[in-house]
Amino acid sequence: MHFIEEWMGTLSPVWIYLLVGGVIGVESMGIPLPGEVTLVTASLLSIGTKINPWLVAGSASVGAIIGDSIGYYIGRRGGRRLLERFGRRFPKHFGPAHLAKAERAFQRWGVWAVFFGRFIALLRILAGPLAGALHVPYGRFLAANALGGLTWAFGTVFAIYSIGRVAEKWLKDFSWIALVAAVVAGLATTFYLRRKAAAEAKALREEAEKEPAAAHD
């Protein structure tokens, strides 16, 4: 993720928005790409830079809604056979176990699986195509898809952005606190050492004064 952050940091804001929307859109169509990593990275980059978090969240929402809709039509036309064929080609992402798990989610939650799918890695990829293959009415699918995409995108971006701003301010304040503490500690140490040195010098003087008196006696 650090490599991705460094690479994205070299891009202009416009390309960041396009990249976020594009990667999330393609992932939502059913192709495994790091959509969430891209969104989180863009959110982090929006802290203290020219990148606008509102546009990051908007790009992610558009990509999620359009990508899921395309995935829905792919699943509708290709059916379950297409998903099974994909599973044989990409067993790590679309194997029989993944497909069965996604189907159980639809059986349990119905169309809300599309909404919750935005927050679950497996369903984020499979929700659109699987909803189409199961012939979920598109109107209901679109409502859940849009609500999930907006909630996920804006929730993720502004949670990270808000926490980052607070952390940035806290660290900034902490640096001043640390500086003040260092100065106070330095002054206290200096004062202590001076007092100790003065006490030792006084003791040496008193001892030196006693020695001639003792020799004279």
C-alpha positions as a Python dict, from the first residue, in 0.01 Angstrom:
ca = {
    (1, 'M'): (0, 0, 0),
    (2, 'H'): (295, 232, 69),
    (3, 'F'): (407, 192, -294),
    (4, 'I'): (58, 277, -419),
    (5, 'E'): (46, 584, -195),
    (6, 'E'): (383, 707, -327),
    (7, 'W'): (276, 652, -688),
    (8, 'M'): (-64, 818, -645),
    (9, 'G'): (109, 1110, -471),
    (10, 'T'): (277, 1196, -802),
    (11, 'L'): (-56, 1231, -987),
    (12, 'S'): (-259, 1549, -1030),
    (13, 'P'): (-595, 1575, -848),
    (14, 'V'): (-791, 1517, -1170),
    (15, 'W'): (-610, 1190, -1236),
    (16, 'I'): (-666, 1085, -874),
    (17, 'Y'): (-1044, 1131, -915),
    (18, 'L'): (-1045, 941, -1246),
    (19, 'L'): (-831, 662, -1102),
    (20, 'V'): (-1056, 621, -798),
    (21, 'G'): (-1372, 610, -1008),
    (22, 'G'): (-1216, 382, -1270),
    (23, 'V'): (-1065, 124, -1034),
    (24, 'I'): (-1378, 102, -818),
    (25, 'G'): (-1598, 87, -1129),
    (26, 'V'): (-1403, -200, -1283),
    (27, 'E'): (-1393, -384, -948),
    (28, 'S'): (-1771, -345, -914),
    (29, 'M'): (-1818, -500, -1258),
    (30, 'G'): (-1673, -823, -1119),
    (31, 'I'): (-1302, -786, -1192),
    (32, 'P'): (-1081, -813, -880),
    (33, 'L'): (-896, -483, -839),
    (34, 'P'): (-784, -301, -519),
    (35, 'G'): (-1078, -60, -509),
    (36, 'E'): (-1082, -13, -133),
    (37, 'V'): (-704, 36, -116),
    (38, 'T'): (-729, 301, -389),
    (39, 'L'): (-1010, 480, -205),
    (40, 'V'): (-828, 473, 130),
    (41, 'T'): (-507, 599, -30),
    (42, 'A'): (-686, 886, -204),
    (43, 'S'): (-857, 973, 125),
    (44, 'L'): (-522, 988, 302),
    (45, 'L'): (-375, 1204, 25),
    (46, 'S'): (-664, 1452, 62),
    (47, 'I'): (-538, 1546, 409),
    (48, 'G'): (-333, 1861, 372),
    (49, 'T'): (-316, 1856, -12),
    (50, 'K'): (-511, 2003, -304),
    (51, 'I'): (-710, 1680, -344),
    (52, 'N'): (-1074, 1746, -256),
    (53, 'P'): (-1227, 1472, -34),
    (54, 'W'): (-1575, 1553, -167),
    (55, 'L'): (-1460, 1483, -522),
    (56, 'V'): (-1282, 1165, -410),
    (57, 'A'): (-1604, 1040, -248),
    (58, 'G'): (-1812, 1151, -547),
    (59, 'S'): (-1582, 974, -793),
    (60, 'A'): (-1594, 657, -584),
    (61, 'S'): (-1975, 671, -566),
    (62, 'V'): (-2014, 716, -941),
    (63, 'G'): (-1767, 435, -1011),
    (64, 'A'): (-1943, 203, -767),
    (65, 'I'): (-2294, 269, -900),
    (66, 'I'): (-2204, 251, -1270),
    (67, 'G'): (-1971, -47, -1225),
    (68, 'D'): (-2229, -242, -1027),
    (69, 'S'): (-2493, -167, -1291),
    (70, 'I'): (-2267, -294, -1570),
    (71, 'G'): (-2189, -601, -1360),
    (72, 'Y'): (-2563, -652, -1311),
    (73, 'Y'): (-2625, -660, -1687),
    (74, 'I'): (-2327, -890, -1742),
    (75, 'G'): (-2471, -1133, -1486),
    (76, 'R'): (-2822, -1094, -1629),
    (77, 'R'): (-2709, -1188, -1978),
    (78, 'G'): (-2450, -1450, -1888),
    (79, 'G'): (-2633, -1608, -1596),
    (80, 'R'): (-2482, -1836, -1336),
    (81, 'R'): (-2286, -2026, -1602),
    (82, 'L'): (-2080, -1716, -1669),
    (83, 'L'): (-1998, -1681, -1300),
    (84, 'E'): (-1901, -2049, -1280),
    (85, 'R'): (-1680, -2010, -1588),
    (86, 'F'): (-1517, -1708, -1424),
    (87, 'G'): (-1472, -1917, -1110),
    (88, 'R'): (-1276, -2180, -1297),
    (89, 'R'): (-1051, -1914, -1445),
    (90, 'F'): (-1005, -1715, -1121),
    (91, 'P'): (-1052, -1971, -841),
    (92, 'K'): (-896, -1745, -577),
    (93, 'H'): (-1168, -1484, -627),
    (94, 'F'): (-1466, -1661, -788),
    (95, 'G'): (-1428, -2024, -689),
    (96, 'P'): (-1732, -2243, -600),
    (97, 'A'): (-1691, -2160, -229),
    (98, 'H'): (-1694, -1784, -299),
    (99, 'L'): (-1999, -1811, -522),
    (100, 'A'): (-2186, -2026, -269),
    (101, 'K'): (-2104, -1779, 9),
    (102, 'A'): (-2231, -1487, -200),
    (103, 'E'): (-2551, -1675, -285),
    (104, 'R'): (-2612, -1746, 84),
    (105, 'A'): (-2579, -1374, 151),
    (106, 'F'): (-2849, -1303, -111),
    (107, 'Q'): (-3072, -1572, 36),
    (108, 'R'): (-3031, -1422, 382),
    (109, 'W'): (-3051, -1049, 305),
    (110, 'G'): (-3223, -1037, -33),
    (111, 'V'): (-3152, -717, -226),
    (112, 'W'): (-2987, -572, 86),
    (113, 'A'): (-2694, -799, 6),
    (114, 'V'): (-2610, -540, -261),
    (115, 'F'): (-2604, -267, 5),
    (116, 'F'): (-2401, -468, 257),
    (117, 'G'): (-2184, -598, -24),
    (118, 'R'): (-2016, -259, -48),
    (119, 'F'): (-1857, -323, 291),
    (120, 'I'): (-1753, -685, 228),
    (121, 'A'): (-1463, -759, -6),
    (122, 'L'): (-1617, -1070, -167),
    (123, 'L'): (-1962, -920, -223),
    (124, 'R'): (-1818, -592, -346),
    (125, 'I'): (-1694, -781, -653),
    (126, 'L'): (-1979, -1033, -693),
    (127, 'A'): (-2290, -838, -586),
    (128, 'G'): (-2364, -681, -925),
    (129, 'P'): (-2312, -986, -1149),
    (130, 'L'): (-2480, -1219, -901),
    (131, 'A'): (-2784, -992, -862),
    (132, 'G'): (-2820, -994, -1240),
    (133, 'A'): (-2779, -1372, -1261),
    (134, 'L'): (-3046, -1416, -993),
    (135, 'H'): (-3279, -1180, -1185),
    (136, 'V'): (-3320, -933, -899),
    (137, 'P'): (-3551, -651, -1028),
    (138, 'Y'): (-3323, -373, -1152),
    (139, 'G'): (-3516, -95, -975),
    (140, 'R'): (-3467, -256, -637),
    (141, 'F'): (-3108, -340, -726),
    (142, 'L'): (-3033, 19, -829),
    (143, 'A'): (-3180, 161, -506),
    (144, 'A'): (-2969, -70, -289),
    (145, 'N'): (-2668, -19, -516),
    (146, 'A'): (-2685, 362, -501),
    (147, 'L'): (-2747, 372, -126),
    (148, 'G'): (-2462, 131, -59),
    (149, 'G'): (-2221, 307, -295),
    (150, 'L'): (-2289, 652, -147),
    (151, 'T'): (-2273, 531, 213),
    (152, 'W'): (-1953, 333, 157),
    (153, 'A'): (-1773, 599, -45),
    (154, 'F'): (-1860, 907, 162),
    (155, 'G'): (-1841, 717, 491),
    (156, 'T'): (-1494, 578, 415),
    (157, 'V'): (-1350, 903, 279),
    (158, 'F'): (-1473, 1132, 553),
    (159, 'A'): (-1400, 888, 835),
    (160, 'I'): (-1037, 871, 721),
    (161, 'Y'): (-1023, 1244, 640),
    (162, 'S'): (-1168, 1348, 979),
    (163, 'I'): (-945, 1115, 1178),
    (164, 'G'): (-645, 1230, 975),
    (165, 'R'): (-717, 1599, 1038),
    (166, 'V'): (-757, 1540, 1410),
    (167, 'A'): (-436, 1335, 1420),
    (168, 'E'): (-253, 1601, 1219),
    (169, 'K'): (-366, 1874, 1459),
    (170, 'W'): (-286, 1661, 1762),
    (171, 'L'): (61, 1582, 1633),
    (172, 'K'): (115, 1949, 1554),
    (173, 'D'): (12, 2049, 1905),
    (174, 'F'): (214, 1764, 2046),
    (175, 'S'): (526, 1897, 1877),
    (176, 'W'): (481, 2228, 2060),
    (177, 'I'): (412, 2048, 2386),
    (178, 'A'): (723, 1838, 2335),
    (179, 'L'): (928, 2152, 2263),
    (180, 'V'): (801, 2328, 2575),
    (181, 'A'): (861, 2015, 2783),
    (182, 'A'): (1215, 1986, 2646),
    (183, 'V'): (1291, 2352, 2727),
    (184, 'V'): (1148, 2319, 3079),
    (185, 'A'): (1339, 1995, 3134),
    (186, 'G'): (1656, 2159, 3005),
    (187, 'L'): (1615, 2461, 3233),
    (188, 'A'): (1538, 2241, 3533),
    (189, 'T'): (1841, 2023, 3464),
    (190, 'T'): (2065, 2328, 3424),
    (191, 'F'): (1933, 2480, 3748),
    (192, 'Y'): (1983, 2153, 3933),
    (193, 'L'): (2340, 2110, 3806),
    (194, 'R'): (2428, 2470, 3892),
    (195, 'R'): (2296, 2431, 4246),
    (196, 'K'): (2482, 2102, 4284),
    (197, 'A'): (2803, 2258, 4150),
    (198, 'A'): (2764, 2559, 4382),
    (199, 'A'): (2706, 2329, 4682),
    (200, 'E'): (3015, 2125, 4596),
    (201, 'A'): (3223, 2442, 4551),
    (202, 'K'): (3103, 2572, 4890),
    (203, 'A'): (3189, 2239, 5052),
    (204, 'L'): (3536, 2248, 4899),
    (205, 'R'): (3592, 2604, 5023),
    (206, 'E'): (3481, 2514, 5372),
    (207, 'E'): (3706, 2209, 5369),
    (208, 'A'): (3998, 2419, 5241),
    (209, 'E'): (3942, 2676, 5519),
    (210, 'K'): (3941, 2402, 5783),
    (211, 'E'): (4269, 2247, 5665),
    (212, 'P'): (4496, 2551, 5742),
    (213, 'A'): (4325, 2592, 6078),
    (214, 'A'): (4389, 2226, 6160),
    (215, 'A'): (4755, 2254, 6048),
    (216, 'H'): (4804, 2568, 6263),
    (217, 'D'): (4671, 2389, 6568),
}
